[in-house]
Amino acid sequence: MDSFDLTKDAVLRVGEVTEVNGRRVFITVDKNKNLSDIFFDGGILKNISVNSFIEIRKGFLSIIGKVDGEKIERDLTRPSDLEHTNQNSRTLSVSLFGYISRNGKFIGGTKELPLIGNEAYLVTEKNIHRIHNLVDKDKPSINIATSDNDDIDIKFPIDGLFNSHIAIFGNTGSGKSNTLAIMYQELYSVLKLRNAEKFKQNTKFVLFDFNGEYTDPSCITREKRVFNLNTHNDQGDRLPISRESLIDVEILSILSDATEKTQKPFLSRALNFYKKVFSDNNPADHIKNILKAQIKSILGMSEKIKAYLLIDYLGEVLPKLDALGNMIQLDEDLDWHNISSEFKIRGSSNSFLGSQPQLILTTKIYLQADRYEVPEDIISQIIHFLYLQLIYDVLNNRAQNEHIAPAINKLKSKKDDIKKLFDTGNENEFWSTNFAVINLNDVNLAMKKTIPLLLSKKLYSDQKNETSEKSLTLIIDEAHNILSNESFREAENWKDYRLETFEEIIKEGRKFGTFVTISSQRPNDISPTITSQAHNYFIHRLINQKDLATIASAVSYIDKLTEESIPTLPTGTCIFSGVATQMPLKINIKELDAHLKPSSDTIKLSELVPDEFEDLIG
């Protein structure tokens, strides 16, 4: 070792190991190393302090630890009677995180423990780079952050980060929206430069934007397709979806909040009925014949309550106007005879339909069946067939009204919203570009939960059927809106169905090239199954104790000191931890330029009410 190396080691030496207790190591600092900075080779080095990395040399092995505390202990080796003698010794508490291998690569984990007497050194800039190096040489990467203490650029691997599930957590104003935007902006730019054609063919991204933060033209990419949905009026965009997609039992179950054991099998029967009829060359005539047959059965019944209930169902299907354009009451020419328990023609004493079925052909309800027209929109068609199926099931004692009607009523209540949100034209228009933003800011609460669930399930189902190597990334901002473990606004079975759907995607999706990124200010509200299934975490400032407890249980490999620093993290600083890094890193996410940022800044009241004097000067 030449004189320069000896001098360098002398300057960088911090002290020596005086106690080893598992992964916890204690180092006594040399008396001349208590200054905040050290001058070396014409520059200034930061001296050792809490949160600094430290190198412990055991022979030719460099063991890397992180200082998580320090204390002053009385130095009994000094004579206590000498005036002005420093009788205290500085001791560092260090947690071991990894080591630097012989080929110069940092490897997380504990290979060997140091021995008492091993020397400890400041970590050089070269080794700091090694610790923060997350990317193998020549592998594609993005640069979105710097290390917190040393301001060193950190490259994040595209493979290892984006082919995993990602969770971004942080309170409002902590910088999580900027983190999400810069991640996907850089990913989009890097992959597009590699091969623009293959990038657009083989990758798909969908961002669910609950607050309209990512709709600005420059945010993430100018090539994105933004769907500005609106349930308040007819002026919003519509999601292109095929007719076949809407007559899928899974999709219809979502739209009608159907229960798994009772309502969903009914929907399946109704859809099979629908498909069979519409495979006919003339479905309108087919439906008229079905209606006439059902009317004959109903008017020949001997159960009054059931008969009038089924007539009400027919009122949901048959035209509301007669041939002259007047409102019609379907049973206005009918009476019920209680003694004989059958219908008869009103005003006639002996025209009982049970004994004279030919009279049914003269009733207004039967004649109205000839005036039936198939609705233009598919949801109205499906609703008609739900009622036709329900009439059939009740006539044959296969279903009870109180079990099935809620699903039909739910679908009816959403019919107008569905018309405003979906276009059953060209389904391929959805992927006019490979990045779609679904703006839900102007969508009512019920459909805000329904649209992400419906679209995610459909896209995931399509992705599972892909034969070639392609990827689908679902990005859910403000994820607590749809992944909440608790909800007082929906039925328990619907909440379970919603969570089970996303839990299936996040647990099984990687096998089919589907990856999920969630961003939320309330991690405690999100299903623990979903939170714990993420592979990489960006944790910004969190203050709520329940949120902190959720992070502690989900991200078990964050050390105590790092965990305790989360409530005090400044804006833009976060803890990155997960499979893409050997150890948790405290990093500063680079801030996007104003025109590239999501629209998530807090409004400034001082700008709403400017100073009168300044206004006059301006």
ABEGO torsion letter per residue (X at the ends): XBAAAAAAAAAABAEBBABBBEABBBBBBBAAAABABBBBGGBBBBBBBBGBBBBBBBEABBBBBBBAEBBBBBBAABBAABBGBBABBBBBBBBBAEBBBAAGBBBBEBABBBBBGBBBBBBBAAAAAAAABABBBGBBBBBABBBAAAGBBBBBBABGAAABBBBBBEBBGAGAAAAAAAAAAAAAAAAAAABAAAAAAABBBBBBBAAGAAABAABGBAABBBBBBBAABAABBBBBBBAAAAABAAAAAAAAGBBAAAAAAAAAAAAAAAAAAAABABAAAAAAAAAAAAAAAAAABABAAAAAAAAAAAAAABBABBAAGBBBBAAAABBBBAAAGBBBBBGBAABBAAABAAAAAABAAAAAAAABBBBABAAAAAAAAAAAAAAAAAAAGABBAAAAAAAAAAAAAAAAAAAAABBABBAAAAAABABBBBBAAABBAAAAAAAAAAAAAAAAAAAAABABBBBBBBBBBGAAAAABABBAABBAAAAAAAAAAAAAAAAAAAAAGBBBBBBBABAAABBAAAAAABABBBBBBBABAAAAAAAAAABAABBAAAAAAAAABBBGBBBBBEAABABBBBBBBBBBBAAABBBABBBBAAAABBBAAAAAAX
